[in-house]
């Protein structure tokens, strides 16, 4: 009998040593050896007592139980009623907290109480020692916060007012070290209630609303300005935050911004939209040429660009470049000094950056004035917001070359000027050495004029002036291909063709009597060594002088002979 009892205890010990448990959310799964029916067992757990109705034998080796949420860590016992012995006896089952839900599910960035519902939040409670609470640590995103209050089924806490990542919440039982599952949450969408632009410097946008976050998460917040017509197109992305909290956002408006729908993007969530109307400011406009051009319109908050009174220009998207950058595209060098001063002031106000639009400027028509006015317009509820009226004008005439680039005094010839910024309808006058050159023909790139040279031209190179509709070109260009020099005739030279534009000797009779060369600037002959005279037609040495020289030479030779001998 004693042997049978010992054998039973050994077998029972082996069976008990094979049992164990795992927790899956609110389920407790116990392993062992079970019959198919649960009626033969009595199952109890910790402070709850019998929980047999809450358990199910799922396989011959697995028992699944759902302990109540108020359960605490303690003994788990399965008693076999038929055998009269404990089939499973686990001294201490340590429960992990389990989160089933939270309220609210979507949280604001303001500091409000969040309630987490679930199971086993007071699993460490010990009724015998009258301890009925557990120290839980809440992890929300990347931050740990302490609980405000707790019970077996609820935990209340206040989340940080800055955006968290990832968007998950979990619990840790500090006493046992056991961690809960994680549940996902969302932030409430940012909401815009009103907009206002600073009345002091017009460069700050103040937004009143909610769920904007705080200073600690300001890198996750920016403001988008979308095009009114195509609301999906972002005109500007503003990131320079001056001030931020849950209900207010102040941000700098960069000069490349323009009117549009404003959105707050907070932690990748987009707010509702609110219209923003910025009054544009034009600071500089390039001078276009007469034949149509691409010009830069520089300023702040530029919207649609118009050529007064109502011609809308086709402009590209706004370009932003650092003025100090070597790769920065330069604005037109033809801008006036006053415009450059305005532009420099703009750069100082915007951190050294230039804001402009590239616009297609139309060709000048015959009845168009030299001057014109550019303005920018944004629309607010059907009402226009117009910028300043910026006055400018077309470029001055530009001369690239002159053909020919030299002529003889008193010659009659045609000059052809090659360049831009004139057209056949323009009022054009040309002077060469302050003398008129009669215009005979004009195209978009050339002007031909007839010139009768005078005798009172005193210096080279010769200045010339083209005036187109009252605007003068530069005088005496530096380029060798666009200067004119004059040449003088020597005595005895005549033109075989009085209207020839050539400066070749082929058009001239040979001057200086074939005994020298003509200096084309001074009009003087440079004679051979033995020749003299204005046209080199005289011998430099006479015949009598030659005979005297010969007699003197013979006398000297005779005297040397006598002395020697």
C-alpha positions as CSV (number, residue, x, y, z in Angstrom):
1,X,0.0,0.0,0.0
2,X,2.8,2.4,0.9
3,X,4.5,1.5,-2.4
4,X,1.3,2.4,-4.4
5,X,1.0,5.7,-2.6
6,X,4.6,6.5,-3.3
7,X,4.2,5.6,-7.0
8,X,1.1,7.9,-7.2
9,X,2.9,10.8,-5.7
10,X,5.8,10.3,-8.1
11,X,3.4,10.2,-11.1
12,X,1.5,13.2,-9.8
13,X,4.7,15.2,-9.3
14,X,5.8,14.4,-12.9
15,X,2.4,15.6,-14.2
16,X,2.5,18.8,-12.1
17,X,6.1,19.5,-13.3
18,X,4.9,19.4,-16.9
19,X,2.3,22.1,-16.4
20,X,2.7,25.8,-17.1
21,X,0.9,28.9,-18.3
22,X,1.0,31.8,-20.8
23,X,-1.1,34.9,-21.1
24,X,-2.7,36.1,-24.3
25,X,-4.4,39.4,-23.8
26,X,-7.1,38.7,-21.2
27,X,-6.8,34.9,-21.7
28,X,-4.8,32.6,-19.4
29,X,-3.7,29.4,-21.2
30,X,-2.6,26.5,-18.9
31,X,-0.8,23.4,-20.2
32,X,-1.2,19.9,-18.7
33,X,-3.0,16.6,-19.2
34,X,-6.8,17.0,-19.2
35,X,-9.9,14.8,-19.9
36,X,-12.3,16.0,-22.5
37,X,-14.9,17.1,-20.0
38,X,-14.4,20.0,-17.5
39,X,-17.1,18.8,-15.1
40,X,-14.7,16.6,-13.2
41,X,-12.5,19.6,-12.3
42,X,-12.7,22.4,-9.8
43,X,-10.6,25.4,-11.0
44,X,-9.7,28.4,-8.7
45,X,-7.5,31.4,-9.1
46,X,-6.0,33.9,-6.6
47,X,-8.4,36.3,-5.0
48,X,-11.3,35.4,-7.2
49,X,-11.9,31.8,-6.0
50,X,-13.6,29.3,-8.3
51,X,-13.5,30.2,-12.0
52,X,-14.4,26.9,-13.5
53,X,-17.3,28.4,-15.5
54,X,-14.8,30.8,-17.0
55,X,-12.6,28.0,-18.4
56,X,-12.6,25.6,-21.4
57,X,-10.6,22.6,-22.2
58,X,-9.5,23.3,-25.8
59,X,-7.3,20.2,-26.2
60,X,-6.2,17.3,-24.0
61,X,-3.1,19.4,-23.1
62,X,-4.6,22.9,-22.9
63,X,-6.9,24.7,-20.6
64,X,-8.1,28.3,-21.5
65,X,-9.5,30.6,-18.8
66,X,-10.7,34.2,-18.7
67,X,-10.0,35.5,-15.2
68,X,-12.0,38.6,-14.2
69,X,-10.4,42.0,-14.7
70,X,-10.1,42.4,-11.0
71,X,-7.8,39.4,-10.6
72,X,-4.5,39.8,-8.9
73,X,-1.3,37.8,-9.1
74,X,-1.7,34.5,-7.1
75,X,-2.2,30.7,-7.0
76,X,-3.8,28.8,-9.9
77,X,-5.3,25.4,-8.9
78,X,-7.0,22.6,-10.9
79,X,-8.5,20.0,-8.6
80,X,-9.5,16.6,-9.9
81,X,-12.7,15.7,-8.1
82,X,-12.7,12.1,-9.2
83,X,-9.1,11.4,-8.2
84,X,-9.3,13.7,-5.1
85,X,-6.0,15.4,-5.9
86,X,-4.6,18.6,-7.5
87,X,-4.0,18.1,-11.2
88,X,-2.5,21.6,-11.7
89,X,-1.0,23.7,-8.9
90,X,0.9,26.9,-10.0
91,X,2.0,28.7,-6.9
92,X,2.1,32.2,-8.4
93,X,0.6,33.4,-11.8
94,X,1.9,36.9,-12.6
95,X,-0.5,38.7,-14.8
96,X,0.4,41.4,-17.4
97,X,-1.9,44.4,-17.8
98,X,-4.1,44.2,-20.9
99,X,-5.5,47.3,-22.7
100,X,-8.8,46.8,-24.4
101,X,-9.8,50.4,-25.3
102,X,-9.2,54.1,-24.5
103,X,-11.4,57.1,-24.2
104,X,-11.2,59.4,-26.1
105,X,-9.8,57.3,-29.0
106,X,-8.7,60.5,-30.8
107,X,-6.9,62.9,-28.5
108,X,-6.2,66.6,-28.7
109,X,-2.8,68.2,-28.1
110,X,-4.2,70.1,-25.1
111,X,-3.7,68.5,-21.7
112,X,-6.9,66.5,-21.0
113,X,-7.4,63.3,-19.0
114,X,-7.2,60.1,-21.0
115,X,-8.8,56.9,-19.6
116,X,-7.5,53.5,-20.6
117,X,-9.8,50.5,-20.0
118,X,-8.7,46.9,-19.6
119,X,-7.7,44.0,-17.3
120,X,-5.4,43.3,-14.4
121,X,-4.3,46.9,-13.8
122,X,-4.0,46.1,-10.1
123,X,-2.5,42.7,-10.5
124,X,0.0,43.3,-7.7
125,X,-2.7,44.2,-5.1
126,X,-2.6,42.1,-2.0
127,X,-5.8,42.0,0.0
128,X,-4.1,40.3,3.0
129,X,-1.8,43.2,3.3
130,X,-4.5,45.7,2.4
131,X,-2.5,46.8,-0.7
132,X,-5.0,47.5,-3.5
133,X,-3.0,49.5,-6.1
134,X,-0.1,48.9,-8.5
135,X,2.5,51.3,-9.9
136,X,1.9,51.6,-13.6
137,X,4.0,53.5,-16.1
138,X,2.2,54.7,-19.3
139,X,4.2,54.9,-22.5
140,X,2.7,57.1,-25.2
141,X,4.8,57.4,-28.3
142,X,8.3,58.1,-27.1
143,X,7.4,59.5,-23.7
144,X,6.8,57.9,-20.3
145,X,4.2,59.4,-18.0
146,X,2.9,58.4,-14.6
147,X,-0.8,57.5,-14.0
148,X,-3.1,59.9,-12.4
149,X,-5.4,57.3,-10.9
150,X,-5.9,53.6,-11.3
151,X,-8.3,50.7,-10.6
152,X,-8.3,47.1,-11.8
153,X,-10.1,48.1,-15.0
154,X,-9.2,51.8,-15.6
155,X,-6.1,54.0,-15.7
156,X,-6.3,57.8,-16.1
157,X,-3.4,60.0,-17.2
158,X,-2.5,63.3,-18.8
159,X,-0.5,63.0,-22.1
160,X,2.2,65.4,-23.0
161,X,1.0,68.4,-25.2
162,X,3.5,67.7,-27.9
163,X,3.2,65.2,-30.7
164,X,4.4,61.7,-30.1
165,X,5.8,59.0,-32.3
166,X,4.9,56.3,-32.8
167,X,1.1,56.7,-32.2
168,X,0.8,53.9,-29.7
169,X,0.0,53.6,-25.9
170,X,1.2,50.8,-23.7
171,X,1.5,50.0,-19.9
172,X,4.3,48.6,-17.8
173,X,3.7,47.2,-14.3
174,X,6.7,48.7,-12.6
175,X,6.5,46.2,-9.7
176,X,6.5,43.1,-11.8
177,X,8.1,44.4,-14.9
178,X,5.3,43.0,-17.1
179,X,4.3,45.0,-20.1
180,X,0.9,45.2,-21.7
181,X,-0.1,45.1,-25.3
182,X,0.0,48.3,-27.4
183,X,-3.0,50.1,-28.9
184,X,-2.9,52.8,-31.6
185,X,-4.4,56.2,-31.2
186,X,-4.8,59.4,-33.3
187,X,-4.5,63.1,-32.7
188,X,-7.3,65.3,-33.5
189,X,-6.9,67.2,-36.7
190,X,-5.5,70.7,-36.4
191,X,-8.2,73.3,-36.7
192,X,-8.0,76.9,-38.0
193,X,-10.5,79.4,-36.5
194,X,-9.1,82.7,-37.8
195,X,-6.1,84.3,-39.6
196,X,-4.5,87.7,-39.2
197,X,-1.4,89.3,-40.7
198,X,0.8,91.4,-38.4
199,X,0.0,95.1,-38.9
200,X,3.6,96.0,-37.9
201,X,5.8,94.6,-40.6
202,X,3.4,92.5,-42.7
203,X,5.7,89.5,-42.5
204,X,4.0,87.5,-39.7
205,X,0.9,85.3,-40.0
206,X,-1.0,84.6,-36.7
207,X,-3.3,81.6,-36.7
208,X,-5.8,80.9,-34.0
209,X,-7.3,77.4,-33.6
210,X,-6.5,74.2,-31.8
211,X,-4.3,71.0,-31.9
212,X,-1.1,72.8,-33.2
213,X,1.2,71.1,-30.7
214,X,3.9,72.9,-28.8
215,X,7.4,74.2,-28.9
216,X,8.8,70.7,-28.3
217,X,7.3,69.3,-31.5
218,X,7.4,72.4,-33.7
219,X,9.6,70.7,-36.3
220,X,6.6,68.6,-37.1
221,X,4.5,71.6,-37.9
222,X,4.4,73.9,-40.9
223,X,1.9,76.0,-42.8
224,X,1.0,75.4,-46.5
225,X,-0.5,78.0,-48.8
226,X,-2.4,76.3,-51.7
227,X,-3.4,77.9,-55.0
228,X,-7.0,79.1,-54.9
229,X,-7.9,77.5,-58.2
230,X,-5.9,74.2,-57.9
231,X,-6.2,73.6,-54.2
232,X,-3.8,70.7,-54.4
233,X,-0.9,72.8,-55.6
234,X,1.3,74.2,-52.8
235,X,2.4,77.7,-53.5
236,X,4.4,78.2,-50.3
237,X,5.6,76.0,-47.4
238,X,6.2,78.1,-44.3
239,X,8.4,76.6,-41.6
240,X,9.9,79.6,-39.8
241,X,7.8,79.5,-36.6
242,X,7.9,82.5,-34.3
243,X,5.5,81.1,-31.6
244,X,3.5,78.0,-31.1
245,X,1.2,76.3,-28.6
246,X,-2.0,74.3,-28.7
247,X,-4.2,77.1,-29.7
248,X,-1.9,79.7,-31.5
249,X,0.6,79.5,-34.3
250,X,2.7,82.5,-35.4
251,X,4.8,82.0,-38.5
252,X,6.9,84.3,-40.8
253,X,5.6,84.9,-44.3
254,X,8.4,84.7,-46.8
255,X,8.5,87.0,-49.8
256,X,7.7,84.3,-52.3
257,X,4.3,83.6,-50.7
258,X,1.1,84.8,-52.3
259,X,-2.6,84.7,-51.6
260,X,-4.2,81.3,-51.3
261,X,-5.8,78.7,-49.0
262,X,-3.9,78.3,-45.7
263,X,-3.6,74.9,-44.1
264,X,-1.7,73.8,-41.0
265,X,0.2,70.6,-41.4
266,X,0.7,69.2,-37.8
267,X,2.3,65.8,-37.5
268,X,1.4,65.0,-41.1
269,X,-2.3,65.8,-40.5
270,X,-3.8,68.6,-42.5
271,X,-6.2,71.1,-41.0
272,X,-9.2,72.7,-42.5
273,X,-8.5,75.6,-44.9
274,X,-8.9,79.3,-44.4
275,X,-8.3,81.9,-47.2
276,X,-5.4,84.3,-46.9
277,X,-5.2,87.5,-49.0
278,X,-1.8,89.1,-49.2
279,X,-1.5,92.4,-51.0
280,X,1.4,92.0,-53.5
281,X,4.4,94.3,-53.6
282,X,6.4,94.8,-56.8
283,X,10.0,96.0,-56.2
284,X,11.6,95.6,-59.6
285,X,10.8,94.9,-63.3
286,X,13.4,94.1,-66.0
287,X,13.4,96.2,-69.1
288,X,12.1,94.1,-72.0
289,X,13.2,94.5,-75.6
290,X,10.8,95.5,-78.4
291,X,10.4,92.0,-79.9
292,X,9.0,90.2,-76.9
293,X,11.1,89.0,-74.0
294,X,11.2,87.0,-70.8
295,X,11.5,89.4,-67.9
296,X,11.9,89.0,-64.1
297,X,9.3,90.6,-61.9
298,X,10.7,90.9,-58.4
299,X,8.7,91.5,-55.1
300,X,6.8,90.0,-52.2
301,X,3.5,88.0,-52.2
302,X,3.4,88.1,-56.0
303,X,0.2,86.6,-57.4
304,X,-1.0,87.0,-61.0
305,X,1.0,89.6,-63.0
306,X,-0.7,92.1,-65.3
307,X,0.5,94.6,-67.9
308,X,-1.7,97.6,-67.3
309,X,-4.6,97.9,-67.8
310,X,-5.7,94.3,-68.0
311,X,-3.3,92.1,-70.0
312,X,-2.4,89.0,-67.8
313,X,1.1,87.8,-68.4
314,X,2.1,84.2,-68.6
315,X,4.4,83.7,-65.7
316,X,6.3,80.7,-64.3
317,X,6.2,79.5,-60.7
318,X,8.1,81.6,-58.2
319,X,11.8,81.1,-58.0
320,X,13.8,81.5,-54.9
321,X,17.6,81.9,-54.9
322,X,20.2,83.0,-52.5
323,X,21.8,86.2,-53.7
324,X,25.1,85.2,-52.2
325,X,25.2,81.9,-54.0
326,X,27.6,81.5,-56.9
327,X,24.9,79.6,-58.8
328,X,22.3,82.3,-58.2
329,X,20.7,83.6,-61.4
330,X,21.3,87.3,-61.8
331,X,18.6,89.8,-62.5
332,X,18.8,91.8,-65.7
333,X,21.8,94.2,-65.6
334,X,19.7,96.8,-67.5
335,X,17.7,97.6,-64.4
336,X,17.8,101.2,-63.3
337,X,19.7,102.4,-60.2
338,X,16.6,103.2,-58.3
339,X,15.2,99.7,-59.0
340,X,18.5,98.2,-57.8
341,X,18.2,100.1,-54.6
342,X,14.7,98.9,-54.0
343,X,15.8,95.4,-54.8
344,X,18.7,95.6,-52.3
345,X,16.3,96.7,-49.6
346,X,14.1,93.7,-50.3
347,X,17.1,91.4,-50.0
348,X,18.0,92.8,-46.7
349,X,14.5,92.2,-45.4
350,X,14.4,88.6,-46.6
351,X,17.7,87.2,-45.5
352,X,19.6,87.8,-48.8
353,X,17.1,86.1,-51.0
354,X,15.6,87.3,-54.2
355,X,11.9,86.5,-55.0
356,X,10.7,86.8,-58.5
357,X,8.5,85.5,-61.3
358,X,9.6,84.9,-64.8
359,X,7.0,86.3,-67.2
360,X,6.6,86.3,-71.0
361,X,6.4,90.0,-72.1
362,X,4.6,90.7,-75.4
363,X,6.3,92.3,-78.4
364,X,5.7,96.0,-78.7
365,X,2.9,97.1,-81.1
366,X,3.1,100.2,-83.3
367,X,0.8,102.2,-81.1
368,X,2.3,101.2,-77.8
369,X,4.1,103.7,-75.6
370,X,7.7,103.3,-74.6
371,X,6.6,103.2,-71.0
372,X,4.3,100.7,-69.4
373,X,3.0,99.8,-65.9
374,X,3.1,96.3,-64.2
375,X,1.0,95.3,-61.2
376,X,0.2,92.1,-59.4
377,X,-3.4,91.1,-58.3
378,X,-4.8,88.7,-55.8
379,X,-8.6,88.2,-55.5
380,X,-10.5,88.2,-52.2
381,X,-14.1,87.0,-52.5
382,X,-14.3,88.5,-56.0
383,X,-12.6,91.8,-54.9
384,X,-9.1,92.5,-56.3
385,X,-6.1,93.2,-54.1
386,X,-3.7,95.1,-56.4
387,X,-0.1,95.8,-55.7
388,X,1.7,99.1,-56.3
389,X,1.7,100.3,-60.0
390,X,5.3,99.7,-61.0
391,X,6.3,101.9,-64.0
392,X,9.0,100.8,-66.4
393,X,10.0,101.0,-70.1
394,X,11.5,99.1,-72.9
395,X,15.3,98.6,-73.2
396,X,17.4,101.2,-75.0
397,X,18.6,100.4,-78.6
398,X,21.5,97.9,-78.5
399,X,24.1,98.1,-81.3
400,X,26.1,94.9,-81.9
401,X,28.1,95.9,-85.0
402,X,28.5,98.6,-87.7
403,X,29.4,97.9,-91.4
404,X,31.7,99.4,-92.6
405,X,33.7,100.4,-89.5
406,X,35.7,103.0,-91.4
407,X,35.3,105.6,-94.2
408,X,37.2,108.3,-96.1
409,X,36.5,111.9,-95.5
410,X,34.3,113.4,-98.2
411,X,33.2,109.9,-99.2
412,X,29.4,109.2,-99.6
413,X,28.3,105.8,-98.4
414,X,25.7,103.6,-96.7
415,X,26.2,102.4,-93.1
416,X,24.4,99.2,-91.8
417,X,23.8,99.0,-88.0
418,X,23.2,95.6,-86.6
419,X,21.4,95.2,-83.2
420,X,18.1,95.0,-81.4
421,X,15.3,97.1,-79.9
422,X,14.2,98.9,-82.9
423,X,11.5,98.0,-85.5
424,X,10.2,99.4,-88.7
425,X,7.5,101.5,-87.1
426,X,9.8,103.3,-84.7
427,X,10.8,107.0,-84.9
428,X,14.6,106.6,-85.5
429,X,17.3,109.1,-86.1
430,X,21.1,108.5,-86.5
431,X,24.0,110.8,-86.3
432,X,27.7,110.0,-87.1
433,X,30.2,112.6,-85.8
434,X,27.2,114.8,-85.0
435,X,26.2,114.7,-88.6
436,X,22.9,113.2,-89.8
437,X,22.9,109.7,-91.4
438,X,19.6,109.5,-93.4
439,X,17.7,106.4,-92.5
440,X,16.8,104.4,-95.7
441,X,15.7,101.0,-94.3
442,X,14.8,99.4,-91.0
443,X,14.2,95.8,-90.1
444,X,13.9,94.1,-86.6
445,X,17.7,93.7,-86.5
446,X,19.3,96.2,-89.0
447,X,19.1,99.9,-89.9
448,X,20.7,101.2,-93.2
449,X,21.4,104.9,-93.4
450,X,23.1,107.2,-96.0
451,X,26.0,109.4,-94.9
452,X,27.9,112.2,-96.6
453,X,31.2,112.7,-94.7
454,X,32.5,116.2,-94.1
455,X,36.0,117.5,-93.9
456,X,35.9,118.8,-90.3
457,X,36.2,115.4,-88.5
458,X,39.1,115.8,-86.2
459,X,39.5,112.6,-84.1
460,X,39.1,108.9,-84.1
461,X,37.1,106.9,-83.2
462,X,33.9,108.6,-84.4
463,X,30.9,108.7,-82.1
464,X,27.5,107.7,-83.4
465,X,24.1,107.9,-81.8
466,X,20.9,106.0,-82.6
467,X,17.8,107.4,-81.1
468,X,14.7,105.1,-81.2
469,X,11.5,106.7,-80.0
470,X,13.5,109.2,-77.9
471,X,15.8,106.6,-76.3
472,X,19.5,106.8,-77.2
473,X,21.9,104.0,-77.5
474,X,25.3,104.1,-75.7
475,X,27.8,106.4,-77.4
476,X,31.1,105.2,-78.9
477,X,30.9,101.5,-77.9
478,X,34.1,99.8,-76.7
479,X,33.8,96.8,-78.9
480,X,36.1,96.8,-82.0
481,X,33.3,95.5,-84.1
482,X,31.1,98.5,-83.3
483,X,33.4,101.5,-83.7
484,X,33.9,103.8,-86.7
485,X,37.1,105.4,-87.8
486,X,37.6,107.9,-90.6
487,X,40.4,108.1,-93.2
488,X,41.8,111.1,-95.1
489,X,42.8,111.4,-98.8
490,X,46.3,112.4,-99.8
491,X,47.0,115.0,-102.5
492,X,46.5,113.4,-105.8
493,X,44.0,110.7,-104.5
494,X,40.5,110.6,-105.9
495,X,37.6,108.2,-105.6
496,X,36.7,106.3,-108.7
497,X,33.2,105.7,-107.1
498,X,32.0,108.5,-104.9
499,X,29.4,106.4,-103.1
500,X,31.5,103.3,-102.5
501,X,31.5,102.1,-98.9
502,X,34.8,100.2,-99.4
503,X,38.1,101.5,-98.0
504,X,40.2,99.4,-100.4
505,X,42.8,101.0,-102.7
506,X,41.0,99.3,-105.5
507,X,38.5,102.2,-105.5
508,X,41.2,104.9,-105.4
509,X,43.7,106.2,-108.0
510,X,47.3,105.7,-106.7
511,X,48.4,108.8,-104.7
512,X,51.9,110.1,-103.8
513,X,53.2,109.7,-107.4
514,X,54.1,106.1,-106.8
515,X,57.0,107.3,-104.8
516,X,55.6,106.8,-101.3
517,X,52.5,105.8,-99.3
518,X,49.5,107.7,-98.0
519,X,48.8,108.0,-94.3
520,X,45.0,107.4,-94.2
521,X,44.5,109.3,-90.9
522,X,46.6,112.4,-91.5
523,X,46.2,112.5,-95.3
524,X,50.0,113.1,-95.8
525,X,52.4,111.2,-98.1
526,X,55.3,109.3,-96.6
527,X,57.9,109.5,-99.4
528,X,60.7,107.2,-100.3
529,X,64.2,108.4,-99.0
530,X,65.2,109.9,-102.3
531,X,61.9,111.6,-102.9
532,X,60.3,114.7,-101.4
533,X,57.3,117.0,-101.9
534,X,53.6,116.8,-100.9
535,X,53.0,114.1,-103.5
536,X,56.6,112.8,-103.5
537,X,57.2,114.0,-107.0
538,X,60.6,115.7,-106.3
539,X,64.1,114.4,-106.1
540,X,65.5,114.8,-102.6
541,X,69.0,115.6,-104.0
542,X,69.7,118.0,-107.1
543,X,72.2,117.3,-110.0
544,X,74.5,120.3,-109.1
545,X,74.9,119.0,-105.6
546,X,75.9,115.6,-107.0
547,X,78.6,117.2,-109.3
548,X,80.1,119.2,-106.4
549,X,80.1,116.1,-104.3
550,X,82.1,114.2,-107.0
551,X,84.8,117.0,-107.4
552,X,85.3,117.2,-103.7
553,X,85.7,113.5,-103.5
554,X,88.4,113.5,-106.3
555,X,90.4,116.3,-104.6
556,X,90.4,114.4,-101.3
557,X,91.7,111.2,-102.9
558,X,94.5,113.2,-104.8
559,X,95.6,114.8,-101.5
560,X,95.8,111.5,-99.7
561,X,98.0,110.1,-102.5
562,X,100.5,113.0,-102.3
563,X,100.9,112.7,-98.5
564,X,101.4,109.0,-98.7
565,X,104.1,109.0,-101.3
